Amino acid sequence: MRYDAEVKISLKKGMLNPEATTIEKALALLKYQVENTKTLQIIKFSIEGESEDIVRQEVDEMCQRLLCNPVIQNYEIGITPEE
């Protein structure tokens, strides 16, 4: 069966986020006041697997090995069957 996978990657609390800081400063220059800006990376792909649980385990392994740095990043995995 084929599944759609979505991985949302964000920095862990307390990690410096220069991209978010730059966005806040640029918005302030445009007279918009925002706080606690966070950036998020979303990776989407299709994957074959026997079950949703097996696919989730494979995607988790992908995250651990390549897609993110678990030391400084959190990630959330979403799996849905393709229609």
N, C-alpha and C positions, 0 to 999 in steps of 0.2 A: 504494500500500500504506500501511497505517496502522501507526505505531510509538508505543510508550510511551517517553517521555523522562523522565529523572530527572537533575536538576542538584543537586549537593551543593556548597554554598558555605561556605567557612570563611575566617577571617582569616589572613593570612600570618604567619609566625613573626616575633616581635618587635613585633607590633601590640598596642596596649592593647585588652583585652577586658573592659570594665566589667561586662557581663552575667555572664561566667564568674567574675569576682572576687566579685560579689554572691552568686552561688550557693555558692561556696566558703565565704564568711563565714557565710551562713545555715546551711549544713550543719555548720559548726564550732559554731555556737550550739546545734545539736541533738545535739552530741557525736559527730559523724561527721568523721573526718579524711580529707580528700581533697586531692590536689595535681594540678597541671597540668590543671585543668579547661578544656575547650574547648567552644565552642558551634558548632553546625552548622545551617545552614538548608538544607532540602530542598524543591525545587520539582519537582512532577510534572505532566505534561500529555501529551496525545496529539497527534500531528502526522502529516499526510499527506506522503508523499515517494516518489520513484521508487526510491530505494535507501537502505540504512542509511548509507552514506558521505555522501550528499547531505543526509540529515536531520541527521547529526552536524555537518556544516559549517554548516547553518542554525541549529542550537541553539548552536553555538559563537559565531556572529555575534550571536545574541540575548543571550548572556552578555556579550560585549564591549560591546554597545550599550546594554543595559538591565538585565539581571538581576543583574549584580554590578559591582563597581568593581575592575578588574584591577590597579590600583595598590596596593590594600591587601588584596585578597581572592584566594584560590585557588578554583578550581572544578574539579569532576570531572563528566563527562557520561557517563550510561549510556543506551544505546539498545537496545530490544528490540522485535521484531515483535509486534504485537497478535495474539492468537489468536482 
